Amino acid sequence: MSQEKRRREAAQPPSAGTVVAQALVPQMGSDNIHLIKQVIDQRKFAVLSEATQAALGYFNYRAVVDHMRFWDHVVEWELNTTPSVGGLGRRQVIQTIQAASGGRPVEVADRPNILARNISNRAWKEKAAKEGKMVVE
């Protein structure tokens, strides 16, 4: 009986949300130029504050106007490495893949304040992991 049920479930087409998510996952972080080249633009994953964004715009301008490769390198390095700080880019990709496969969304754990993290609630990361929550630092 259970094998018959599995066969029926396997024969059903995927849901509309799953189909849409599967089409969007490869495009996450890419624009048309990068999609044609079949690469992902890591700069789209960059996590920037308004001040950092303005500074990078200025550095990029200096790189173009003054023809200084150093500033171009600084801008590219910042844009390519910010998603890796704290594993943010990796978590976003995992969440997108989970959404594409129809998995349940991952709940993010609330980070306690500095006093609680260091005195009263030191094991907050372990508790969150046991509850199946994602720890964001």
C-alpha positions as CSV (number, residue, x, y, z in Angstrom):
1,M,0.0,0.0,0.0
2,S,2.7,2.5,0.9
3,Q,4.6,1.7,-2.3
4,E,1.5,2.5,-4.4
5,K,1.1,5.8,-2.6
6,R,4.7,6.7,-3.3
7,R,4.2,5.9,-7.0
8,R,1.2,8.1,-7.2
9,E,3.0,11.0,-5.4
10,A,6.0,10.6,-7.8
11,A,3.7,10.7,-10.8
12,Q,2.2,14.0,-9.8
13,P,3.6,17.1,-11.4
14,P,5.5,19.6,-9.2
15,S,3.6,22.5,-7.7
16,A,3.7,25.9,-9.5
17,G,5.8,27.4,-6.7
18,T,8.4,24.7,-7.1
19,V,8.6,25.2,-10.9
20,V,9.0,29.0,-10.5
21,A,11.6,28.6,-7.8
22,Q,13.6,26.1,-9.8
23,A,13.7,28.6,-12.7
24,L,14.8,31.5,-10.4
25,V,17.6,29.7,-8.5
26,P,20.1,29.8,-11.4
27,Q,19.3,33.5,-11.9
28,M,19.9,34.5,-8.3
29,G,22.6,37.1,-8.3
30,S,22.9,37.4,-12.1
31,D,22.0,39.8,-14.7
32,N,21.5,39.2,-18.5
33,I,25.2,39.6,-19.3
34,H,26.3,37.1,-16.7
35,L,23.4,34.7,-17.6
36,I,24.6,34.6,-21.2
37,K,28.1,33.8,-19.9
38,Q,26.6,31.3,-17.5
39,V,28.3,32.8,-14.5
40,I,27.0,34.3,-11.2
41,D,27.8,37.9,-10.5
42,Q,29.1,37.8,-6.9
43,R,28.7,41.5,-6.6
44,K,24.9,41.1,-6.5
45,F,25.3,39.2,-3.2
46,A,27.3,42.0,-1.6
47,V,26.0,43.3,1.8
48,L,26.7,47.0,1.9
49,S,25.7,49.8,4.2
50,E,24.9,53.2,2.6
51,A,28.2,54.6,3.6
52,T,30.1,51.6,2.2
53,Q,28.1,51.9,-1.1
54,A,28.9,55.6,-1.4
55,A,32.6,55.0,-0.7
56,L,32.8,52.2,-3.3
57,G,31.1,54.4,-5.8
58,Y,33.8,57.1,-5.2
59,F,36.6,54.5,-5.3
60,N,35.3,53.2,-8.6
61,Y,35.1,56.7,-10.0
62,R,38.7,57.3,-8.9
63,A,39.7,54.1,-10.6
64,V,38.1,55.1,-13.9
65,V,39.1,58.8,-13.9
66,D,42.6,58.4,-12.5
67,H,43.3,55.1,-14.2
68,M,44.4,53.6,-10.9
69,R,44.1,49.8,-10.7
70,F,44.4,49.9,-6.9
71,W,41.0,51.5,-6.4
72,D,39.5,49.1,-8.9
73,H,41.0,46.2,-7.0
74,V,39.6,47.6,-3.7
75,V,36.1,47.9,-5.1
76,E,36.1,44.4,-6.6
77,W,37.6,42.9,-3.5
78,E,34.9,44.5,-1.2
79,L,32.0,43.5,-3.5
80,N,33.2,39.9,-3.9
81,T,34.1,39.3,-0.2
82,T,31.2,40.8,1.7
83,P,28.8,37.9,1.1
84,S,31.3,35.6,2.7
85,V,31.3,37.6,6.0
86,G,29.5,35.4,8.5
87,G,28.5,33.0,5.7
88,L,25.6,35.2,4.6
89,G,26.0,34.4,0.9
90,R,26.1,30.7,1.6
91,R,23.0,30.9,3.8
92,Q,21.1,32.8,1.1
93,V,22.0,30.2,-1.5
94,I,20.9,27.4,0.8
95,Q,17.6,29.1,1.5
96,T,17.0,29.6,-2.2
97,I,17.7,26.0,-2.9
98,Q,15.3,25.0,-0.1
99,A,12.6,27.2,-1.5
100,A,13.2,25.7,-5.0
101,S,12.9,22.1,-3.7
102,G,9.7,22.9,-1.8
103,G,11.4,22.5,1.6
104,R,10.2,24.4,4.7
105,P,11.8,27.8,5.3
106,V,14.5,28.0,7.8
107,E,13.7,30.2,10.8
108,V,16.5,32.6,11.9
109,A,17.3,32.6,15.6
110,D,17.1,35.9,17.5
111,R,20.5,37.0,18.7
112,P,20.4,38.0,22.4
113,N,22.0,41.2,23.6
114,I,25.7,41.3,24.5
115,L,25.0,40.9,28.2
116,A,22.8,37.8,27.7
117,R,25.3,36.3,25.2
118,N,28.2,36.6,27.7
119,I,26.5,36.0,31.1
120,S,23.0,34.5,31.2
121,N,22.5,32.9,27.8
122,R,25.8,31.6,26.7
123,A,24.5,28.5,25.0
124,W,22.0,30.4,22.7
125,K,23.7,29.1,19.5
126,E,23.4,25.5,20.7
127,K,19.7,26.0,21.7
128,A,18.9,27.6,18.4
129,A,20.6,24.7,16.5
130,K,18.6,22.1,18.4
131,E,15.4,24.0,17.5
132,G,16.4,23.9,13.9
133,K,17.0,27.6,13.6
134,M,19.7,29.3,11.7
135,V,22.2,31.3,13.7
136,V,23.1,34.7,12.2
137,E,26.0,36.7,13.7
